[in-house]
Amino acid sequence: MGEEVQVFGFWASPYSHRVELALSLKGVPYEYIEEDILKNKSDLLLKYNPIHKKVPVFLHKGKPIVESIVILEYIEETWKVNPILPQSPYDKAIDRFWIKFIDDKCLPAVRKATFSPENERETAVEEACECLKMLESALNGKRFFGGDAIGMVDIAANFLTIWLRTIQEATGLEVLSVEKFPDLFKWTDDFISCSVVKESLPSTDKLLSFVKASLSQ
């Protein structure tokens, strides 16, 4: 079953990384196909994701699935080993709430804060910090959102690790810091220190160059 899995992604995309990480945690072998999403999207990408025309695209037995969280849910239901969602229906619902909060509220607010014009920045940073404060409360003393092991909430929040740190370094703007959010910052360290995560992360130097080039355009 694993040999029939393909992932269309982009090396700098945290959304592609979500899918790759979930497969690695479950030990599912897959073929990775790099997409040039900035200049030359492949015919296969446009075929498999004609609506959004973006990565990741997950192909299993020739059938495409798009949107990273939808893909994670499919992976969880298809490969039961090393679950990334809790077994309790209530706990599962709580995790799904935080996953939706991350994608719908937290990440948009953080991106707005880091890329907004200077005259809008103060308000945007305040909104982002409020979201991060709420997200930090979900850790509630745990090492990971999923407890002692990485779960789907951790995977969904991956943008807050090297991606956000790199953007902060490139822009000089600090949204997430150890002083402001000690528990959440510690979580970022613990997350990227896990060997399975570290092995799949892009080079920080390469990512920094990419972000700086994007900002200069």
C-alpha positions in Angstrom: 0.0 0.0 0.0 2.8 2.4 0.8 4.5 2.0 -2.6 1.4 3.5 -4.2 1.7 6.8 -2.3 2.9 9.9 -4.0 3.2 13.4 -2.5 3.4 16.5 -4.8 5.0 19.2 -2.8 7.3 22.2 -2.6 10.4 22.2 -0.5 9.6 25.5 1.3 6.0 24.7 2.0 5.0 23.9 5.6 1.8 22.4 4.2 3.8 19.9 2.2 5.9 19.2 5.3 2.7 18.3 7.2 2.0 15.5 4.9 5.5 14.2 4.7 5.9 14.3 8.5 2.6 12.3 9.0 3.8 9.6 6.6 7.2 9.4 8.3 5.7 9.1 11.8 3.6 6.2 10.5 6.4 4.6 8.6 4.6 4.8 5.3 7.0 4.9 2.3 6.1 7.4 -0.4 7.4 9.0 -3.6 8.0 12.7 -3.3 7.6 14.9 -6.4 8.9 18.4 -6.2 6.8 21.1 -7.8 7.9 24.4 -9.2 4.8 26.2 -7.8 6.2 29.7 -8.4 7.0 29.5 -12.1 6.1 26.2 -13.7 3.3 24.1 -12.2 3.2 20.6 -13.7 0.4 19.3 -15.8 -0.2 16.6 -13.2 -0.5 19.1 -10.4 -3.1 21.0 -12.4 -4.9 17.8 -13.2 -5.0 16.5 -9.7 -5.8 19.9 -8.0 -7.6 21.9 -10.7 -9.5 24.1 -8.2 -6.7 25.5 -6.0 -3.7 24.5 -8.2 -1.4 24.2 -5.2 0.5 21.7 -3.1 0.3 19.4 -1.4 -1.4 16.8 -3.5 -1.6 13.3 -2.1 -2.0 10.4 -4.5 -3.0 7.0 -3.1 -3.6 4.2 -5.6 -4.0 6.8 -8.3 -6.7 8.8 -6.4 -5.8 12.4 -5.5 -6.6 14.1 -2.3 -5.9 17.8 -1.6 -5.7 20.2 1.3 -3.2 19.2 4.0 -5.5 18.7 6.9 -7.9 16.6 4.8 -4.9 14.6 3.7 -3.8 14.1 7.3 -7.2 12.8 8.2 -7.1 10.4 5.3 -3.6 9.2 6.4 -4.8 8.7 10.0 -7.8 6.6 8.8 -5.9 4.5 6.3 -2.8 3.7 8.4 -3.8 3.0 12.0 -0.3 2.5 13.3 1.2 5.3 15.4 -2.1 7.3 15.6 -1.8 11.1 15.4 -5.3 11.7 16.8 -6.5 10.5 20.2 -8.9 7.6 20.4 -11.5 9.3 22.6 -14.2 11.0 20.5 -14.2 14.0 22.9 -10.4 14.4 22.8 -10.5 13.9 19.0 -13.0 16.7 18.7 -10.9 19.0 20.9 -7.8 18.4 18.7 -9.9 19.1 15.6 -11.0 22.4 17.2 -7.4 23.5 17.7 -6.4 22.4 14.2 -9.2 24.5 12.8 -8.1 27.4 15.1 -4.5 27.1 13.8 -5.5 27.3 10.1 -8.4 29.7 10.3 -7.2 32.1 13.0 -3.6 31.7 14.2 -1.6 31.3 11.0 -3.4 34.1 9.1 -2.9 36.4 12.1 0.8 35.6 12.3 1.3 36.1 8.6 -0.5 39.4 8.7 1.7 40.5 11.6 5.0 39.6 9.9 4.2 40.9 6.5 1.8 43.9 7.1 2.8 47.5 6.3 4.4 49.4 9.1 1.4 51.6 9.8 -0.7 48.4 10.4 1.9 46.4 12.1 1.2 47.2 15.8 -2.5 46.2 15.6 -1.6 43.1 13.6 1.1 42.0 16.1 -1.4 42.4 19.0 -3.9 40.2 17.2 -1.3 37.6 16.4 -0.1 37.5 20.0 -3.6 37.1 21.3 -4.0 34.0 19.0 -0.6 32.6 20.1 -1.6 33.1 23.8 -4.8 31.1 23.2 -2.8 28.4 21.4 -0.2 28.2 24.1 -3.0 27.5 26.6 -3.8 24.3 24.7 -0.4 22.9 25.7 -1.5 23.0 29.3 1.9 21.8 30.6 2.3 19.0 28.0 5.5 18.6 25.9 3.4 18.4 22.7 -0.2 19.3 22.0 -0.7 15.5 21.6 0.9 14.7 25.0 4.2 12.9 25.0 4.2 12.2 21.3 3.7 14.4 18.3 0.1 14.5 17.1 -2.0 16.1 14.4 -2.2 19.5 16.3 1.6 19.6 16.5 1.8 18.8 12.8 -0.7 21.5 11.9 1.2 24.1 14.0 4.5 23.3 12.2 4.6 26.8 10.6 5.4 28.3 14.0 8.8 26.5 14.1 11.5 27.1 11.6 9.2 28.9 9.1 8.2 31.6 11.6 11.7 31.9 13.0 13.1 32.4 9.6 10.6 35.0 8.7 11.3 36.8 12.0 15.0 36.8 11.2 14.4 38.1 7.7 12.1 40.9 8.8 13.5 41.7 12.2 10.0 41.5 13.6 9.5 39.3 16.7 6.1 37.8 17.3 6.9 34.5 18.9 9.7 34.6 21.5 10.7 32.8 24.7 10.0 35.9 26.7 6.4 36.3 25.4 5.4 32.7 25.1 7.8 30.4 27.1 5.7 27.2 26.8 5.0 27.7 23.1 8.6 28.5 22.3 9.8 25.4 24.2 7.3 23.4 22.2 9.0 24.7 19.0 12.4 23.6 20.3 11.1 20.2 21.3 9.3 19.7 18.0 12.2 20.5 15.7 14.5 18.5 17.9 12.7 15.2 17.2 14.7 13.2 14.8 11.8 12.4 12.5 11.0 16.1 12.2 14.6 17.2 11.9 15.2 14.8 9.0 12.4 16.3 6.9 12.9 20.0 7.6 14.3 22.3 4.8 17.7 23.9 5.3 17.4 27.0 7.4 20.0 28.8 5.3 18.2 27.9 2.1 14.8 28.9 3.6 16.2 32.2 4.8 17.5 33.0 1.3 14.1 32.1 -0.1 12.2 34.3 2.3 14.6 37.3 1.8 14.2 36.9 -2.0 10.5 36.8 -1.7 10.4 39.9 0.5 12.5 41.8 -2.0 10.2 41.2 -4.9 
